[in-house]
């Protein structure tokens, strides 16, 4: 997972929530709410909407050839 300080709010990706130990798909439509309400919560963690986001990863799509 990549650190949250490199998180691009405007790109679809997967984000890890430390509270529930779950990974979910980020929807770029949430970016404005995140900018308004997200707060740093210690080193590399952002508190937002009851979650503690501590990492993100790009969405990897399967290669069309199946390889």
C-alpha positions as CSV (number, residue, x, y, z in Angstrom):
1,X,0.0,0.0,0.0
2,X,1.1,3.5,-0.7
3,X,1.2,6.2,2.0
4,X,-1.8,8.5,2.3
5,X,0.3,11.6,1.6
6,X,0.5,10.4,-2.0
7,X,-3.2,9.7,-2.3
8,X,-4.8,11.1,-5.4
9,X,-8.4,11.8,-4.4
10,X,-9.5,12.2,-8.0
11,X,-8.4,8.7,-9.2
12,X,-10.3,5.4,-8.5
13,X,-8.2,3.2,-6.3
14,X,-8.4,0.9,-3.3
15,X,-8.1,2.4,0.2
16,X,-7.4,0.6,3.5
17,X,-9.5,1.4,6.6
18,X,-7.5,0.7,9.8
19,X,-10.7,0.8,12.0
20,X,-12.4,-2.2,10.3
21,X,-9.2,-3.7,8.7
22,X,-10.9,-3.6,5.3
23,X,-10.0,-2.5,1.8
24,X,-12.7,-0.7,-0.2
25,X,-12.8,1.0,-3.6
26,X,-12.5,4.7,-3.5
27,X,-15.0,6.7,-5.5
28,X,-13.6,10.0,-6.7
29,X,-17.0,11.6,-6.2
30,X,-16.1,11.6,-2.5
31,X,-13.1,13.8,-3.0
32,X,-14.8,17.1,-2.1
33,X,-16.1,15.7,1.2
34,X,-12.7,14.2,1.9
35,X,-11.0,17.6,1.3
36,X,-13.5,19.3,3.6
37,X,-13.7,16.8,6.4
38,X,-10.5,14.6,6.3
39,X,-8.1,15.3,9.1
40,X,-4.6,13.9,9.7
41,X,-4.7,11.4,12.5
42,X,-1.1,10.6,13.3
43,X,1.7,9.6,11.0
44,X,0.3,8.4,7.6
45,X,-3.3,8.2,8.8
46,X,-6.3,10.3,7.8
47,X,-9.6,10.3,9.7
48,X,-12.6,10.7,7.5
49,X,-16.3,9.7,7.9
50,X,-15.6,7.4,10.9
51,X,-12.7,5.7,9.1
52,X,-9.0,5.8,9.6
53,X,-7.4,5.6,6.2
54,X,-3.8,4.4,6.3
55,X,-2.9,3.4,2.8
56,X,-4.0,3.1,-0.8
57,X,-3.3,1.1,-3.9
58,X,-4.1,1.5,-7.6
59,X,-6.8,-0.7,-9.0
60,X,-5.1,-3.4,-11.1
61,X,-7.2,-4.7,-14.0
62,X,-6.6,-8.1,-15.4
63,X,-4.7,-8.2,-18.7
64,X,-7.2,-8.9,-21.5
65,X,-5.2,-11.9,-22.7
66,X,-5.6,-13.5,-19.3
67,X,-1.8,-13.3,-18.5
